[in-house]
Structure formats: structure tokens, C-alpha cells
């Protein structure tokens, strides 16, 4: 959720995502570049996609609102991958 008071673009952050304390994505670096995702409006949330391997499927199927742990850290704006 963007609550900065301004639109954001070219974001980079680290995502940790676990279900029942089983790490699914651990220190996953995520880039959301303006060229692909546009700007991230203020007071808005949006989905993005992460690659999931077949080995993650059983853990992901166990996801319920009470057993998901999500952490987003090291948020930076103005970062591009150069791709």
C-alpha cells in the first residue's frame, strides 16, 4: 500500500514470504519498473507476480489468512535493473 502522499516509480524492495513459518520467498529482491508496471499511485495497492517452482506448490496451497507472514524491507525508489 502506497501511503507516501505521492506516486512512486521504479521501486526495488526485499520480500520475505512464509506460510506456517515455512519460507517460500526469502530475501527475494523485487523490481517494479515504471516501464513495465507504470507508476504506483498514492493510496493504492496492486498485485505483482513472483515465479513459483513446482516444489513451492504444496506450501502455497496451505496458505490461509492466519498463517501467512509477509515482510517488505529495504524499499528504494528510482532503481532500475537496466534490462
N, C-alpha and C positions, 0 to 999 in steps of 0.2 A: 504494500500500500504506500503510495507516494503522498506523504503529508508535509512536504518541504515548502509548499506555497508557490512552487514554480514547476514547469515541465522539466523533465530530466531526459538526457540522451547519452548514448554511448556509455552504458553502465557496465561495470565489472564488479562481481562480488563472489564470495565463497559461500557455498551452500553445504550444510550438513543435514541429512535427512535419515531418520531412523524409524523403524516400526518395532515396537516391543523391545527397544534398546538394541535391535539388530541393525547395524549401519547398512544403508542402501547406497547412499551417496555420501562420501566422507571427504571433506575438503575439496569439493567439486568446484572448480573455477568456472563461472558462468559469465559470458559476454552477451550483452543485449545492445547491438549496434544500431544506431539510428537508420542506417541504410537498409537494414533488414526488418527492424521492428518499429521504426518511427520513434516519435517522442513519447515518453511516459508521462501522461498528463497528471497534474496535481489532483489529489483526492480520487485516485483511480488505482485499480488493481488489474492485472492481466495475466493470463496463463502463458507459460513458455514450456517448451518440450525438452526433456533430457533423454538421452539414449539409455535404454534398459536392455540388459543382456538376458538371455533365457534363464540364467541362474538366479536372477532377481525376482522372477515371476511369482514364486510361492510366497516370498516375503511380502511383496506388494499386494497380493490377494488378501493378506491378513490385516490390511490397513482398515482402521476404524477411527472415528474422531478422537477417542480417548487414548489411543496407543501410538499416535504419530508425534514425533519430536522433530521440529524444524528450526534450524538456526541459520540466519543470514548475517555474515560479517564482512569486514573489510570492503565496504561499499565505496566505490570510486566512480566519479563521473568524468567523461571526456577521454576515456580509454578506448582505443580501437585495437583490433587484432592485426590490422594491416592486410587482411585477406581480401 
